[in-house]
Amino acid sequence: MTSITTPTANATRTTSKMSAQQPPSKPQEPVYGGFSRFEIELEFVQSLANPAYMRHLANQNILNQPTFVAYLKYLLYWTRPPYLKYLIYPGPTIRHLELLQQERFRKAVLTTDIADVLMAEETKGVFLWHEGKDGKEKEKDGDKTAAAS
């Protein structure tokens, strides 16, 4: 193995001909507190599925800040593939992210009524889903019973 010595500012750098044949390593993605930007944004956008958290943001006057509104607009990329598949609760997450784009909703979420209504709707949706896709399977069973009579 042959080494080539090249002078640099206040130091001598040794380079190997063999290392020149290897592809350069990929630059590392910046890490924030041990997490990638993808992980941080995924966690944040999923937290928007919680109406109580949205109310907390509103109470802190964060939802009125123009930079935060711009960030919410930027986060809309989560509503499309391939990012959509990473959401654990895509329905409420996307719905709330889209609602937060509207200034009227950002102001209305300050009231506890809005958060309570959203929570009730989502809970109802979960129960209906467990019953069978919006209760359609239950209706089919009811139709079969009515037809048998």
ZIPE-V990318 format. One record per residue. RES is the residue in one letter. PSI is psi in radians with two decimals (* if undefined). Layout:
RES_PSI, RES_PSI
//
This chain:
M_2.23, T_2.43, S_2.49, I_2.22, T_2.18, T_2.35, P_2.43, T_-3.12, A_1.92, N_0.25, A_2.84, T_2.25, R_2.30, T_2.25, T_2.42, S_2.50, K_-0.56, M_-0.66, S_-0.40, A_-0.38, Q_-0.36, Q_2.51, P_2.59, P_2.55, S_2.62, K_2.46, P_2.42, Q_2.41, E_2.41, P_2.48, V_2.33, Y_1.88, G_0.50, G_-0.02, F_2.59, S_2.88, R_-0.69, F_-0.84, E_-0.72, I_-0.80, E_-0.63, L_-0.82, E_-0.73, F_-0.84, V_-0.59, Q_-0.50, S_-0.36, L_-0.22, A_-0.29, N_1.93, P_-0.58, A_-0.61, Y_-0.68, M_-0.71, R_-0.69, H_-0.79, L_-0.70, A_-0.73, N_-0.49, Q_0.05, N_0.45, I_-0.61, L_-0.25, N_-0.17, Q_2.22, P_-0.63, T_-0.63, F_-0.66, V_-0.72, A_-0.66, Y_-0.72, L_-0.68, K_-0.74, Y_-0.68, L_-0.13, L_-0.26, Y_-0.34, W_-0.25, T_-0.05, R_2.70, P_2.64, P_-0.04, Y_-0.52, L_-0.62, K_-0.28, Y_-0.20, L_2.30, I_-0.71, Y_1.29, P_-0.65, G_-1.12, P_-0.56, T_-0.88, I_-0.73, R_-0.83, H_-0.65, L_-0.71, E_-0.67, L_-0.63, L_-0.19, Q_-0.34, Q_2.23, E_-0.68, R_-0.76, F_-0.71, R_-0.59, K_-0.68, A_-0.49, V_-0.20, L_-0.51, T_2.53, T_-0.44, D_-0.77, I_-0.82, A_-0.70, D_-0.70, V_-0.78, L_-0.75, M_-0.75, A_-0.74, E_-0.72, E_-0.68, T_-0.74, K_-0.73, G_-0.69, V_-0.77, F_-0.74, L_-0.68, W_-0.72, H_-0.52, E_-0.41, G_1.47, K_1.27, D_0.52, G_0.11, K_-0.65, E_-0.63, K_-0.70, E_-0.71, K_-0.75, D_-0.68, G_-0.67, D_-0.68, K_-0.69, T_-0.72, A_-0.65, A_-0.55, A_-0.39, S_*
//
